[in-house]
Amino acid sequence: MKKITSYLALAAVAMAFTACSDDTETVANRIYDTSAMEPSTVLIDGMAESSVQTFTVKMANPTDRDETVTYGVEPSLVERYNAIYGTAIMLPAENYELTQPTATIIAGAVESDDVVVTVKNLTSLDRNLVYVLPVTVVSSSVEVLESQRTHFIVVRGAALVNIVADITRNY
């Protein structure tokens, strides 16, 4: 029993010394967008004519110069969305605008200003269809983390509730 206890103590000391890391260790500095992990949803509710979607990009370590990232719409990525989430069609070109497609991370910072996408003419869309707008990085001054390159904006009909249940006398 004493041998096991002394071996465990020795192993704990060895792990403590190997677990410490030097501050000179660096992480690959890539651009990423945590909001790209899940699609953004815009609901067609019959009242709003447009919706503004914003997101930012980040990087692991600050740099000594400004870094720029430019987004664009890539219709071919609708197939990738459909393989993961289900059936949707590309949002028509007259229903979106990349209001602010370029994000800049200023020198010494790790987060950019906003990328702004406006989804417009919502009342002209069919509420029974699901639309998707794949907004992806088309150019960047820093390498982009591939799994977070594309931001999907989903546009679909909202559920309208006209009658509310009366549960005051429900036992």
N, C-alpha and C positions, 0 to 999 in steps of 0.2 A: 504494500500500500504506500510506503514511504517513497519507493522508486517511482510509482505513478505520479504522486504528488510533486516530486522534484522534477520529473520530466514535464509535467504540465506547467510548472512555474518557469522552467527554462524556455519552453515553447512560447509562453506569454511574453517573456522578456525579449525573445528573438523577434516576435511579431511586432512588438512596440517599436523596436529599432528599425525594422524594415517598413513599417507603415508610415513613418515620417517621410515627408517629401521635401525636396529642396524648392525654394521659391523661384528658381530659374526655369522650372518646368513650364512649358507653354502649350497652349491649345491651338490647333489649326484655326486661323482667323477666317471664318466664313460668314457670309450674310445668311440670315434665317428670318423667318416670319412665323411665330408661334400660332398666329391666327389661321395659318394655312392648314393646320391639323384637321380642322373641321370646316365644312362649308358654311358660309354666311347665308342667312335666309331673308328674303324680301317677300312680304306677303301682299297679294293683290286683294285688297279689302273693299274696293269700289269707291273709296273716298280719297285716298292719297294718290296724287298724280305722279309723284317721283319719290325716290329714296336715295340718300347719300350714304355710301359705304366708305369707311376709312380704315386703313391699317398701316402699320409701321413695320420697318425691317430693323433688325438688330444685328450686332456682331459680337463675338466673344471678347475681343480686346480692342481698346482704342488705338487708332493710328495717328501719325503726325501730319496727315493730309486729309482733305475732304474726300469722301467716297460717295459715288453716285450709283444708283440702281434705277433702271428704266423698265417699266412694265408695259405690256401690250396684251392684246386679246389674241388667243390662239384657238380657233374653232376645232382643230383636229384633236384637242384634248377632251372634247365631249365624250369620245369613245372611252377614254380612261375613266372619266367620271361614271359613265354607265356601267363599266365593269365592276366598279367598287360599290356604288350606291343605288343603282337602278336606272330606269329609263327616263331620260330627259332629252329635250331638244335644245339646240343653240338659240340663245336669246337673239332676236333680230337686231340688226345694226342700228335701226332707228330708235331702239329702246335703251341704248346705253351711250355713255360718253366718258372717256377717261379724262376727267377734269384736271387732275394733277397726276400725270403718269410717272413723274420722276421724283424719287426720294433721295435726300442728301443727308449723309451722316457727317457732321462737321468734325474737323480734326479734334481729337481728344475725347470725343463722345462715343457712345456705343449704340445709340438709338437715333433713328432718322425722323425727319418731319413726316407728315401724313401723305400717303398715297390716297387720292380721292377718286372714286368711281361713282358716277351718277346713273342710276337706273331710272329712266323717264318713260312717259306715256304708258303708265301702268294700266290705266283703264282700257287701253286698246288691246290688251293681251287676253287670251282665252284662259279663264279661271280653271278650266278642266285639264290644262296641260301643265307640265313642269318644265321650266326653262332653266338653262344653266349658262353662266358666263365665266369661262376660264380666263382669269387674268394671271399672266405669268411673266417672269423676269426675262426680258429680251436682251438686256445688256447690263453689265455690272463691272465696276472697277476692281472688285474683290470676288473671289470664288464664291459660288452660291451653294448652299446645302441642298442637294437635289430633292430630298424628300419634302422640302418646304419651299420649293420654287414657285408653285402654282397655288393661287387662291381661287376657290370656286365660289361664285355667288349664285345661289339658287333662288329662282322666282317662281312662286306657286300661289294658288288660290288660298285664301284664308277661310276658315270655318265661320259662318255667321250664325249666331245664336239669337233667335228672336223671342224664345219663350224660356223663362227661368223657372225651375222647379220650386214649388212651395213646400218646404220641409218643416214648417213650424209645428204642424200637428202630427208629425211622423214619430211614432214611438219605436 
